[in-house]
Amino acid sequence: MDNKKIKELDNENIMHTYGRYDVCLTKGKGVYAYDDNGKKYIDVSSGIGVNCLGYCDDGWVKAVSEQAGTIQHISNYYYNKVAGVLAEKLTKATGLSKVFFGNSGAEANECAIKVARKYSFDKYGRGRDHIITLVNSFHGRTIATLSATGQDVFHNYFFPFVDGFDNAIANDIESLKNTITDKTCAVMLETVQGEGGVNILDSEYLQQVRKICDEKDILLIVDEVQTGVCRTGKLYGYMHSGIKPDVVTSAKGLGGGLPIGICMVNDKLKDVMGPSTHGTTFGSNPVVCAGANYIIDTVNTPEFIEEVNKKGTYFKEKLEKIKGVKSVRQQGLMIGIEVEGNAGDIAKKCTENGLLVITAKTLLRMLPPLNIKYKEIDEALAILKKVMEE
């Protein structure tokens, strides 16, 4: 089947909910992907951070393949060893207490919203149910998580949205204080706003938010869907500031390429959700959890994390020397590049030249595989340099 036929199938049969680049990827290995014509691309987008070890990592393929040949799905009416092992790894690594398994970041955030509202309902009764999120945040595309998202561009068409979400300005503690009312039950934020423009929240700000939440018995929810699993140079982004959230959500890179979303809660919240208060058919799928177990075992070591930080610094230093790059926002291997010219046009031109890169608002965005090699970084940046010069 040639590229023309593949695009015809897509256009005729799939909802046009994505602005696609003119590429049909058919296979990949490591940092490299190949289209249906055999053209080679170096991918520093990783499926928006999902392929955290690149394409078809040997150990990950072995883990999911063996599990798929053992038992591929278990209803949540029964116990699941693979999910239990993963949950233990996550709680030990974070100090959190319990895990809910879902299928996506949006679903993880839905669970977090429900946990916050039920905790407050159980303790204070009805009416204390508002959640503060930040301007330029992004929390998902379900109706509730769209309502939570602090970007007006998403707030159209799908009325009525879910009530109970208020917005404060990121890195502005007075804005947060002025937004809190006696109806507030939680604050929900990303430590780095990925879709919002790779905006990095200050450690001092996060520490002040934690203090205010403690004083008012307001839950602190940290959305680590994009920043989690060593993406920012810590297992989770909140660890840079030393705070301890009440709720942490994670997805994307945790599955290494398969759909997963988790909501982790601390000891105070471990019994808030009981039987029938929440659920999902495919959550804790053993094949997905087998892949996630391999991911956590691979990335959550001091040596691996140190390399992520070194490579992030290397990226930044090299990028800042490229003509047309105005500034670089970087934490670990989560990278936003402010450029002269239109970022969307530049990303499209990079694709034509064999470099897969994405955007975030007016920035170029890079989320390369965490195990990318230095020579591969140089190769990617050489293509970007060429495009920027042209």
C-alpha positions in Angstrom: 0.0 0.0 0.0 1.6 3.3 -1.1 1.5 6.6 0.7 -1.3 8.0 -1.4 -3.6 5.0 -0.6 -2.8 5.2 3.1 -3.7 8.9 3.2 -6.9 8.2 1.3 -7.9 5.6 3.8 -7.2 8.0 6.6 -9.1 10.9 5.0 -12.1 8.7 4.2 -12.4 6.8 7.4 -10.8 8.6 10.3 -12.2 11.8 12.0 -10.1 14.8 11.1 -9.2 15.7 14.7 -5.5 16.0 14.1 -3.4 18.4 11.9 -1.1 15.7 10.4 2.3 16.2 8.9 2.6 14.6 5.5 4.4 11.5 6.7 3.3 7.9 7.2 5.6 6.1 9.7 5.7 2.4 9.3 8.5 1.2 11.6 11.1 2.4 14.0 14.1 1.5 16.1 15.7 3.6 18.8 15.6 7.3 17.9 14.9 6.6 14.2 11.6 6.1 12.4 11.0 5.2 8.8 8.1 6.0 6.4 6.4 3.8 3.9 9.0 4.8 1.3 11.9 3.9 3.5 12.9 7.5 4.3 14.7 7.8 7.6 13.7 10.3 10.3 15.4 11.2 13.6 12.5 11.6 16.1 13.0 14.1 19.0 9.3 14.2 19.8 8.9 10.5 21.0 5.2 10.4 20.3 4.8 13.5 22.6 7.0 11.9 25.2 5.5 8.4 25.1 8.3 6.5 23.5 10.7 7.4 26.4 13.2 4.7 25.3 12.6 5.3 21.6 11.1 2.9 19.2 11.0 -0.9 19.9 13.6 -1.0 22.8 14.7 -4.7 22.9 14.0 -5.1 26.6 10.6 -3.4 26.4 9.6 -5.5 23.4 10.6 -8.7 25.3 8.6 -7.7 28.4 5.3 -6.9 26.6 5.6 -9.9 24.2 6.2 -12.4 26.9 3.2 -11.0 28.9 1.0 -11.0 25.8 1.7 -14.7 25.4 0.9 -15.4 29.0 -2.3 -13.6 29.8 -3.3 -10.4 27.9 -6.2 -9.0 30.0 -7.6 -9.5 33.5 -10.8 -8.0 34.7 -10.4 -5.8 37.7 -12.6 -8.2 39.6 -9.5 -10.4 40.0 -6.0 -9.8 41.4 -3.2 -8.9 39.0 0.4 -9.7 39.9 1.9 -7.5 37.2 -0.1 -4.4 38.3 0.7 -5.1 41.9 4.4 -5.3 41.3 4.3 -2.0 39.3 2.2 -0.3 42.0 4.8 -1.3 44.7 7.6 0.1 42.6 5.8 3.4 42.1 4.8 3.9 45.8 8.3 3.1 47.0 9.8 5.5 44.5 7.5 8.4 45.3 6.6 7.8 49.0 2.9 7.9 47.9 0.5 5.3 49.3 -1.8 3.8 46.6 -2.3 3.8 42.9 -5.3 3.7 40.5 -4.6 2.4 37.1 -6.3 3.9 34.0 -5.5 4.3 30.3 -4.5 7.9 29.7 -3.5 11.2 31.3 -7.0 12.6 31.0 -8.4 9.5 32.8 -5.7 9.8 35.5 -6.7 13.5 36.0 -10.4 12.6 36.1 -9.6 10.2 39.0 -7.6 13.0 40.7 -10.6 15.4 40.4 -12.9 12.8 41.9 -10.5 12.0 44.8 -10.3 15.7 45.7 -14.0 16.3 45.6 -14.9 13.1 47.5 -12.2 13.8 50.2 -13.7 17.3 50.7 -17.3 16.0 50.6 -16.6 13.3 53.2 -14.9 15.8 55.5 -16.8 19.0 55.0 -20.0 18.1 53.1 -21.4 19.6 49.9 -20.3 22.9 48.4 -16.5 22.7 49.0 -15.7 21.4 45.5 -13.8 24.0 43.5 -10.4 23.1 42.0 -7.9 25.9 41.1 -5.9 25.3 38.0 -3.4 27.6 36.3 -3.6 29.8 33.2 -1.9 28.0 30.3 -2.4 24.6 31.9 -3.5 21.5 30.0 -5.1 18.6 31.8 -6.8 16.6 29.0 -9.6 16.5 26.5 -12.5 14.9 28.4 -15.2 17.4 29.3 -14.0 17.6 32.9 -10.3 17.9 32.1 -11.0 20.4 29.4 -12.9 22.4 32.0 -9.9 22.2 34.2 -7.5 23.3 31.4 -6.6 27.0 31.8 -6.5 27.9 28.1 -9.5 29.8 26.5 -8.6 28.3 23.1 -10.0 24.9 24.3 -13.2 26.4 25.8 -15.5 26.4 22.9 -18.1 24.2 21.1 -18.7 21.6 23.9 -20.9 23.6 26.2 -21.9 23.2 29.0 -18.5 22.7 30.6 -18.1 21.2 34.1 -18.5 23.8 36.9 -16.1 24.2 39.8 -12.8 25.2 38.2 -11.1 28.5 38.8 -7.8 29.8 37.3 -4.8 31.5 38.9 -1.7 32.8 37.2 1.3 30.5 37.3 4.3 31.5 39.4 2.1 34.3 41.0 1.4 33.3 44.6 -0.8 36.4 45.2 -3.0 35.3 42.3 -3.4 31.9 43.9 -4.2 33.4 47.3 -6.8 35.7 45.7 -8.4 32.8 43.9 -8.9 30.6 46.9 -12.3 30.7 48.5 -14.2 28.6 51.1 -15.3 26.5 48.2 -11.8 25.5 47.2 -10.9 21.8 47.7 -7.7 21.4 45.6 -5.0 23.1 43.5 -4.0 21.2 40.4 -0.9 22.1 38.5 1.9 20.9 36.2 5.5 21.6 37.3 6.3 22.4 33.7 3.4 23.4 31.4 4.2 21.4 28.3 1.2 22.2 26.0 1.1 25.7 27.5 4.5 26.6 26.2 7.1 24.7 28.3 6.7 27.1 31.2 8.7 26.0 34.2 7.2 26.7 37.6 9.6 28.1 40.2 10.6 25.8 43.1 9.9 28.7 45.6 6.4 29.1 44.1 5.7 25.4 44.4 6.9 25.4 48.0 4.6 28.3 48.8 1.6 26.6 47.2 2.3 23.5 49.3 2.4 25.6 52.5 -0.9 27.3 51.7 -2.6 24.0 50.9 -1.4 22.6 54.2 -2.7 25.6 56.1 -6.2 25.4 54.5 -6.5 21.6 54.1 -6.6 22.0 50.4 -5.3 19.1 48.4 -2.3 19.6 46.0 -2.6 17.7 42.8 0.4 17.6 40.5 -0.2 16.6 36.9 2.9 14.7 35.8 1.4 13.3 32.6 4.2 14.9 30.4 6.8 15.7 33.1 6.9 12.3 34.7 9.1 9.2 34.4 12.5 11.1 34.4 11.5 13.5 31.6 12.6 16.6 33.6 15.7 14.9 35.1 13.9 13.6 38.2 11.6 10.6 38.4 8.8 13.2 38.8 9.0 16.9 38.2 7.8 17.9 41.7 10.9 16.3 43.2 13.0 19.3 41.9 11.3 21.5 44.5 11.3 19.0 47.4 7.5 19.2 47.9 5.2 16.3 48.6 1.9 16.4 46.7 -1.2 14.7 47.9 -2.1 13.4 44.5 0.2 12.7 41.5 -1.0 11.7 38.0 1.2 10.1 35.4 0.9 8.6 31.9 2.7 9.0 28.5 6.3 7.8 29.1 5.3 5.3 31.8 3.9 2.9 29.3 6.9 3.2 26.9 4.4 3.1 23.9 1.3 1.5 25.3 -1.6 3.3 26.9 -1.5 3.9 30.6 -2.5 6.5 33.1 -2.2 6.4 36.9 -3.4 8.4 39.8 -1.3 8.1 43.0 -2.4 9.3 46.4 -0.7 9.8 49.8 -1.6 8.1 53.0 -4.2 10.7 53.9 -6.2 9.8 50.8 -5.5 6.1 50.5 -9.1 5.1 51.5 -11.1 7.9 50.0 -12.1 5.9 46.9 -13.9 2.6 47.7 -15.5 -0.1 45.6 -17.8 1.3 42.8 -16.6 5.0 43.3 -14.3 4.7 40.2 -13.3 2.1 37.7 -12.2 1.4 34.1 -12.2 -1.8 32.0 -8.7 -1.7 30.7 -6.9 -0.1 33.7 -4.0 -2.3 35.0 -3.9 -4.3 31.8 -1.0 -6.8 32.4 0.7 -6.3 29.0 0.8 -2.5 29.5 2.0 -3.0 33.1 4.7 -5.4 32.0 6.0 -2.6 29.7 5.8 0.0 32.5 7.6 -2.3 34.9 10.5 -2.5 32.4 10.4 1.3 32.0 10.6 2.0 35.7 13.4 -0.5 36.2 15.4 1.1 33.4 15.0 4.8 34.1 14.7 5.0 37.8 18.4 4.7 38.6 20.8 7.5 39.7 23.1 6.8 36.7 20.3 7.0 34.1 18.8 10.2 35.7 22.2 11.8 35.7 22.6 11.2 32.0 19.2 12.7 31.3 20.3 15.9 33.0 23.7 15.9 31.2 22.0 15.4 27.8 19.5 18.2 28.6 22.3 20.6 29.3 24.1 19.5 26.2 20.9 20.1 24.1 20.5 23.6 25.6 24.1 24.7 25.1 24.1 23.5 21.5 20.6 25.0 20.7 21.6 28.4 22.0 24.4 28.6 19.4 22.0 28.1 16.5 21.2 31.2 14.5 17.5 32.1 14.9 17.1 30.5 18.3 16.1 33.3 20.7 15.9 31.3 23.9 15.7 27.8 25.3 13.4 26.6 28.2 14.8 23.3 29.4 14.5 21.0 32.3 16.0 17.6 31.8 15.0 16.4 28.3 11.8 18.6 28.2 12.8 21.4 25.9 11.0 24.5 24.5 12.8 26.6 21.8 11.8 30.2 21.2 12.6 30.9 17.5 12.6 33.7 15.0 9.8 32.9 12.6 6.8 30.6 12.7 7.5 27.5 14.8 4.8 25.5 12.9 6.5 26.3 9.6 9.9 25.4 11.0 8.6 22.1 12.3 7.1 21.3 8.9 10.4 22.1 7.2 12.3 20.0 9.7 10.0 17.0 8.9 10.8 17.4 5.2 14.5 17.3 6.1 14.2 14.1 8.3 13.7 15.6 11.8 10.5 15.0 13.7 9.9 17.9 16.1 6.6 19.3 17.5 5.4 22.7 18.8 4.0 24.2 21.9 2.1 27.5 21.2 4.8 29.7 19.5 7.7 27.4 20.5 9.4 24.4 19.0 9.2 21.5 21.4 11.6 18.6 21.8 10.9 15.5 24.0 13.6 13.1 22.7 14.0 9.6 23.9 15.6 9.6 27.3 18.3 7.3 26.1 19.2 9.3 23.0 23.0 9.2 22.3 25.1 12.3 22.0 25.9 11.7 18.3 22.1 11.4 17.7 21.6 14.8 19.4 24.3 16.3 17.1 22.5 14.7 14.1 19.2 16.2 15.1 20.6 19.7 15.8 22.5 19.7 12.5 19.1 19.3 10.7 17.5 22.0 12.8 20.5 24.3 12.1 20.2 23.7 8.4 16.5 24.5 8.4 17.0 27.6 10.5 19.7 28.9 8.2 17.5 28.4 5.2 
